[in-house]
Amino acid sequence: MFAGLFFVILFVGTLQAGKCGTADVKQSVSDSQVKIYRYGDLTVIEKSYKSSSAKDIFVVRTDSTEATTKVTKDTLFLLLNQENGFFIKLIKTFLFMDYGTGPDARTLSAYDINSGNKILDTLYWDTISVVGVDTVSIWMENGDSAVSKCPQYEEWLAGGLGAVIIKEHYFNLRKLELHKTKKFKCVPLQ
């Protein structure tokens, strides 16, 4: 039996950058559930299975006649058997996935659907957000050991929790670079 995370990345064709916008349609198909997210001229299809925590993620051209969970000429990018992987968003031609089932910190991975490459793989907290044309905000652990300076630290400690300081980072999608900002916050740990 194969242990560990198994994934396949399949890249087919080329792609033009699309506008970000969403519409969510859900449908059930026998042993699976399909969620469809539309982003301008692209559609992300997330297929989950009732018998497993694995998901298949398809990125297809929106102008195709029908969204499908089969590889066709309109399939631009495919991730198969993503164990505990959750689609977060598509920003331009970058697919963001969350690989975690518990509280923060979780693994954030980003894929360039033009090249088929994974361009980011890091632990993150909270959510990601678009803060500019080519920039995404990601909250990551700072490594700062001064958690006792957090205003709620004593309260969290008394309640059996720990604390961590997280810092906002900007990920530039054009340059594929990650930069720290000066913003930080304290968050409780379970």
Secondary structure, DSSP 8 states (H G I E B T S, - for coil): ---S---EEEE-S----------EEEEEETTEEEEEEEETTEEEEEEEETT-SEEEEEEEETTSSS--SS--TTEEEEEEEEETEEEEEEETTEEEEEE-SSSS-EEEEEEETTTTEEEEEEEEEEEEEEEETTEEEEEEE-----GGGSTTHHHHHHTT-EEEEEEEEEEETTTTEEEEEEEEEEEEE-
